[in-house]
């Protein structure tokens, strides 16, 4: 999604005819906003996201080093 100068290319922001809200996360959002959730489970999700982000950064750094 980034262009050559490092800014986001807004032309690639939305693709296809998908609606803005698919309802995929409605139940999750409702549970989180009402306080009805398992904190340990949510922390595990965040740790997994952080791990994936770190891997992606390593891949990008390797590409840029070449």
Secondary structure by P-SEA (a helix, b strand, c coil): ccccccccccccccccccccccccaaaaaaaaaaccccaaaaaaaaaaaaaaaaaaaaaaaaaaac
